[in-house]
């Protein structure tokens, strides 16, 4: 394609489109139709130039022109409470349900690793000696020691906020860093399971495993499930980089990336609930069975939310991605 000839042939259309976009008064019906037609033709011209005779300066100008025209044609959409309700009722549960083949095995394998680490630490005093000195271990595990006092070391509200912030950051890292083939996600998971295994092993060696479970289970069930969902989604995103399937690599990564961003919002809400339980229920004076029952109820509610609403939303065609009208960035073609 002769770029100079092409520009000469269509420059008048581009200038006319720019002139319509600069109009401060409302366009009449004929001008609006002309704007739409010029937008479609200019988008087609941009596509042809990009594929046949790329010119950085011309491509940049036309890209900005097409973007402005698209905004003028489609309008600027603002999020509303209806969008938030729709996301919580359909988008988020569908996304979690669709990724269950990733996060459920992740949860099972991670829990097994934590249990094995806990058993290894709890049955090998020489391993415990590498963690801390005997006096420090006794201080950690004794009644009223650091493992117990940790949950009441700060006012409940500030403690819950801090826990929520830390967990949300860990979940966000799993989602974002998954694009690096999922390797950082595996490291974050291992660190979490190692910390859990150390607590499990040290408290069991001190004969206080029941106390440890009574402190961890109320909030830990929901909290760890949220982390496992984030990790599974991150691993899925990493696998998409390796094998995009029937989709193009760019399309697959865009779809899974948008879904991961939506998941981050939903997971942050789940972790907020877990943080509230950890801040207000775990250190409370409720009997152990009551605290654990609250944790189990929260976990079952989340699983029902995913497997009932999520399955229903998935069957209705929801994927957790943006609606087609909102995610379409394909270049329109003039008829």
C-alpha positions as CSV (number, residue, x, y, z in Angstrom):
1,X,0.0,0.0,0.0
2,X,1.3,3.5,-1.0
3,X,0.9,5.3,2.3
4,X,1.1,8.8,0.8
5,X,-1.7,8.0,-1.7
6,X,-3.8,6.4,1.0
7,X,-3.4,9.5,3.3
8,X,-4.3,11.9,0.4
9,X,-7.4,9.8,-0.4
10,X,-8.8,9.8,3.2
11,X,-7.3,12.8,5.0
12,X,-10.4,14.8,4.4
13,X,-12.5,12.2,6.2
14,X,-10.2,12.2,9.2
15,X,-10.2,16.0,9.4
16,X,-14.0,16.0,9.1
17,X,-14.2,13.4,12.0
18,X,-11.9,15.6,14.1
19,X,-14.0,18.7,13.4
20,X,-17.2,16.9,14.5
21,X,-15.5,15.8,17.7
22,X,-14.5,19.3,18.4
23,X,-18.0,20.6,18.1
24,X,-19.2,22.0,21.5
25,X,-22.8,22.2,20.6
26,X,-25.0,19.0,20.4
27,X,-24.9,17.4,17.0
28,X,-28.1,17.1,15.0
29,X,-29.3,13.7,13.6
30,X,-27.5,14.0,10.3
31,X,-24.2,15.0,11.9
32,X,-24.5,12.1,14.4
33,X,-25.0,9.6,11.6
34,X,-22.0,11.1,9.8
35,X,-19.9,10.8,13.0
36,X,-20.7,7.1,13.4
37,X,-19.9,6.4,9.7
38,X,-16.6,8.3,9.8
39,X,-15.7,6.6,13.1
40,X,-16.2,3.2,11.4
41,X,-14.3,4.1,8.3
42,X,-11.4,5.7,10.2
43,X,-11.1,2.6,12.4
44,X,-10.9,0.5,9.3
45,X,-8.3,2.8,7.9
46,X,-6.3,2.6,11.1
47,X,-6.4,-1.2,10.9
48,X,-5.2,-1.2,7.3
49,X,-2.3,1.2,8.1
50,X,-1.2,-0.9,11.1
51,X,-1.1,-4.1,9.1
52,X,0.3,-2.9,5.8
53,X,2.3,0.3,6.2
54,X,2.8,1.1,9.9
55,X,3.8,4.7,10.5
56,X,4.3,5.6,14.2
57,X,3.2,9.2,13.9
58,X,0.2,8.6,11.8
59,X,-0.9,5.5,13.7
60,X,-0.6,7.4,17.0
61,X,-2.8,10.3,15.7
62,X,-5.4,8.0,14.2
63,X,-5.5,5.8,17.4
64,X,-6.3,8.9,19.5
65,X,-8.9,10.0,16.9
66,X,-10.6,6.6,16.9
67,X,-10.5,6.5,20.7
68,X,-12.2,9.9,21.0
69,X,-14.8,8.9,18.4
70,X,-15.5,5.7,20.1
71,X,-16.0,7.5,23.4
72,X,-18.4,10.0,21.7
73,X,-20.3,7.2,20.0
74,X,-20.7,4.8,22.9
75,X,-20.7,7.4,25.7
76,X,-18.9,7.1,29.1
77,X,-20.5,4.5,31.3
78,X,-20.4,5.0,35.0
79,X,-20.5,2.2,37.5
80,X,-23.6,2.0,39.7
81,X,-24.9,0.0,42.6
82,X,-26.7,-2.2,40.1
83,X,-23.3,-3.1,38.7
84,X,-22.0,-4.0,42.1
85,X,-25.1,-6.1,42.9
86,X,-24.8,-7.9,39.5
87,X,-21.1,-8.6,40.1
88,X,-21.7,-10.1,43.6
89,X,-24.8,-12.1,42.4
90,X,-23.4,-13.4,39.1
91,X,-19.9,-12.3,38.1
92,X,-17.8,-13.2,41.2
93,X,-19.5,-16.5,42.1
94,X,-19.3,-17.6,38.4
95,X,-15.6,-16.8,38.2
96,X,-14.9,-18.7,41.4
97,X,-17.0,-21.6,40.3
98,X,-15.3,-21.8,36.9
99,X,-11.9,-21.8,38.4
100,X,-12.7,-24.6,40.9
101,X,-10.6,-27.1,39.0
102,X,-7.6,-25.0,40.0
103,X,-8.3,-23.7,43.5
104,X,-9.8,-26.9,44.9
105,X,-6.7,-29.1,44.1
106,X,-4.6,-26.2,45.3
107,X,-6.4,-26.1,48.6
108,X,-6.2,-29.9,49.1
109,X,-2.5,-30.1,48.2
110,X,-1.6,-27.0,50.3
111,X,-3.4,-28.3,53.3
112,X,-1.7,-31.7,53.0
113,X,1.7,-29.9,52.8
114,X,0.9,-27.8,55.9
115,X,-0.2,-31.0,57.8
116,X,3.0,-32.8,56.8
117,X,5.2,-29.9,57.8
118,X,3.3,-29.7,61.1
119,X,3.8,-33.4,61.8
120,X,7.5,-33.2,60.9
121,X,8.1,-30.2,63.1
122,X,6.0,-31.5,66.0
123,X,7.8,-34.9,66.1
124,X,11.4,-33.8,65.6
125,X,12.8,-31.7,68.4
126,X,16.0,-31.1,66.4
127,X,13.8,-29.3,63.8
128,X,12.2,-27.2,66.5
129,X,15.6,-26.2,67.8
130,X,16.3,-24.6,64.4
131,X,13.2,-22.4,64.7
132,X,13.9,-20.9,68.1
133,X,15.6,-21.5,71.4
134,X,13.8,-23.7,74.0
135,X,12.9,-20.8,76.2
136,X,11.4,-18.9,73.2
137,X,9.4,-21.9,72.2
138,X,8.0,-22.3,75.7
139,X,7.0,-18.6,75.6
140,X,5.3,-19.1,72.3
141,X,3.3,-22.2,73.3
142,X,2.6,-21.7,77.0
143,X,-1.0,-20.8,78.2
144,X,-1.4,-17.1,77.5
145,X,1.8,-17.2,75.4
146,X,2.4,-15.4,72.2
147,X,0.3,-17.7,70.1
148,X,-2.7,-16.9,72.2
149,X,-2.0,-13.3,73.0
150,X,-1.4,-12.4,69.4
151,X,-5.2,-12.3,68.6
152,X,-5.9,-9.9,71.5
153,X,-2.7,-7.8,71.2
154,X,-4.5,-4.9,69.6
155,X,-8.1,-3.4,69.7
156,X,-10.4,-5.7,67.7
157,X,-11.2,-3.1,65.0
158,X,-7.6,-2.1,64.2
159,X,-6.5,-5.8,64.4
160,X,-9.2,-6.8,61.9
161,X,-8.2,-4.0,59.6
162,X,-4.5,-4.9,59.7
163,X,-5.3,-8.6,59.1
164,X,-7.6,-7.8,56.2
165,X,-4.9,-5.6,54.6
166,X,-2.2,-8.2,54.9
167,X,-4.3,-11.0,53.6
168,X,-5.7,-8.9,50.7
169,X,-2.2,-8.0,49.7
170,X,-1.2,-11.6,49.7
171,X,-4.2,-12.5,47.6
172,X,-3.6,-9.7,45.2
173,X,0.0,-10.8,44.7
174,X,-1.2,-14.3,43.9
175,X,-3.5,-12.9,41.3
176,X,-1.1,-10.4,39.7
177,X,2.1,-12.4,39.9
178,X,0.4,-15.5,38.4
179,X,1.2,-14.1,34.9
180,X,4.8,-15.0,35.6
181,X,4.0,-18.7,34.9
182,X,2.6,-19.1,38.4
183,X,6.0,-19.5,40.0
184,X,5.6,-16.6,42.5
185,X,2.2,-18.0,43.5
186,X,3.8,-21.3,44.5
187,X,6.3,-19.5,46.7
188,X,3.6,-17.4,48.4
189,X,1.5,-20.5,49.0
190,X,4.5,-22.3,50.5
191,X,5.3,-19.5,52.8
192,X,1.7,-19.5,54.1
193,X,1.7,-23.2,54.6
194,X,5.0,-23.2,56.3
195,X,3.8,-20.6,58.8
196,X,0.7,-22.7,59.4
197,X,2.8,-25.9,59.7
198,X,5.1,-24.3,62.2
199,X,2.3,-23.2,64.5
200,X,0.6,-26.6,64.1
201,X,3.8,-28.5,64.9
202,X,5.0,-26.4,67.9
203,X,1.6,-26.3,69.6
204,X,1.0,-30.0,69.1
205,X,4.5,-30.8,70.5
206,X,3.5,-28.8,73.6
207,X,0.2,-30.8,73.9
208,X,-1.9,-27.7,73.0
209,X,-3.1,-28.6,69.5
210,X,-6.8,-28.2,70.6
211,X,-6.0,-24.6,71.6
212,X,-4.2,-23.9,68.3
213,X,-7.2,-25.3,66.3
214,X,-9.6,-23.3,68.4
215,X,-7.7,-20.1,67.6
216,X,-7.1,-20.8,63.9
217,X,-10.3,-22.5,62.6
218,X,-12.8,-19.7,63.4
219,X,-11.3,-17.3,60.8
220,X,-8.8,-19.6,59.1
221,X,-11.3,-21.7,57.2
222,X,-12.7,-18.8,55.2
223,X,-9.4,-16.9,55.1
224,X,-7.4,-19.8,53.7
225,X,-10.2,-20.6,51.2
226,X,-9.9,-17.1,49.9
227,X,-6.1,-17.4,49.6
228,X,-6.5,-20.7,47.8
229,X,-9.0,-19.2,45.4
230,X,-6.6,-16.4,44.6
231,X,-3.7,-18.8,44.2
232,X,-5.7,-21.1,42.0
233,X,-6.7,-18.2,39.8
234,X,-3.1,-17.0,39.7
235,X,-1.9,-20.4,38.6
236,X,-4.7,-20.6,36.0
237,X,-3.5,-17.2,34.6
238,X,0.1,-18.5,34.6
239,X,-1.0,-21.6,32.6
240,X,-2.8,-19.4,30.1
241,X,0.5,-17.8,29.3
242,X,1.8,-21.3,28.5
243,X,-1.2,-22.7,26.8
244,X,-3.9,-20.2,25.7
245,X,-6.0,-23.0,24.1
246,X,-8.1,-22.2,21.1
247,X,-8.0,-18.5,21.8
248,X,-5.2,-16.2,20.6
249,X,-2.6,-15.5,23.3
250,X,-3.6,-11.9,23.6
251,X,-7.3,-12.7,23.8
252,X,-6.8,-15.5,26.4
253,X,-4.6,-13.3,28.6
254,X,-7.0,-10.4,28.3
255,X,-10.0,-12.5,29.3
256,X,-8.2,-14.3,32.2
257,X,-6.6,-11.0,33.4
258,X,-9.9,-9.2,33.5
259,X,-11.4,-12.1,35.4
260,X,-8.5,-12.0,37.8
261,X,-9.0,-8.3,38.5
262,X,-12.7,-8.9,39.3
263,X,-11.7,-11.8,41.5
264,X,-9.4,-9.5,43.5
265,X,-12.4,-7.3,44.4
266,X,-14.6,-10.3,45.4
267,X,-11.8,-12.0,47.4
268,X,-11.1,-8.7,49.2
269,X,-14.7,-8.7,50.4
270,X,-14.4,-12.4,51.6
271,X,-11.2,-11.5,53.4
272,X,-12.9,-8.6,55.0
273,X,-15.4,-11.1,56.6
274,X,-12.5,-13.4,57.6
275,X,-10.7,-10.4,59.2
276,X,-13.8,-9.4,61.1
277,X,-14.1,-12.9,62.5
278,X,-10.4,-12.9,63.4
279,X,-10.6,-9.6,65.1
280,X,-13.9,-10.0,67.0
281,X,-14.7,-13.7,67.3
282,X,-11.3,-15.5,67.6
283,X,-10.2,-13.5,70.7
284,X,-13.7,-13.4,72.2
285,X,-14.8,-15.1,75.4
286,X,-17.1,-17.5,73.5
287,X,-16.6,-21.2,74.1
288,X,-14.2,-22.8,71.6
289,X,-17.0,-24.9,70.0
290,X,-19.1,-21.7,69.4
291,X,-16.1,-19.9,67.8
292,X,-15.4,-22.9,65.6
293,X,-19.1,-23.2,64.7
294,X,-19.1,-19.5,63.5
295,X,-16.0,-20.3,61.3
296,X,-17.6,-23.4,59.9
297,X,-20.8,-21.5,59.2
298,X,-19.0,-18.8,57.3
299,X,-17.1,-21.3,55.3
300,X,-20.2,-23.3,54.4
301,X,-22.0,-20.1,53.4
302,X,-19.2,-19.2,51.0
303,X,-19.1,-22.6,49.5
304,X,-22.9,-22.6,49.0
305,X,-22.5,-19.1,47.5
306,X,-20.0,-20.5,45.0
307,X,-21.5,-23.8,44.2
308,X,-25.2,-22.7,44.1
309,X,-25.1,-19.2,42.8
310,X,-21.9,-19.8,40.9
311,X,-23.2,-22.9,39.1
312,X,-26.4,-21.1,38.3
313,X,-24.7,-18.0,37.0
314,X,-22.3,-20.1,34.9
315,X,-25.2,-22.0,33.3
316,X,-26.8,-18.7,32.5
317,X,-23.6,-17.7,30.5
318,X,-21.8,-15.6,33.1
319,X,-18.0,-16.0,33.2
320,X,-16.8,-13.3,35.6
321,X,-15.4,-11.4,32.6
322,X,-16.9,-8.0,31.6
323,X,-20.0,-8.0,29.4
324,X,-19.3,-8.2,25.7
325,X,-20.3,-4.5,25.2
326,X,-17.9,-3.4,27.8
327,X,-14.9,-5.5,26.9
328,X,-15.0,-5.1,23.1
329,X,-11.9,-3.4,21.9
330,X,-12.0,-4.9,18.4
331,X,-11.8,-2.4,15.6
332,X,-15.2,-1.9,13.9
333,X,-15.4,-2.3,10.2
334,X,-17.4,-0.1,8.0
335,X,-20.1,-1.8,6.0
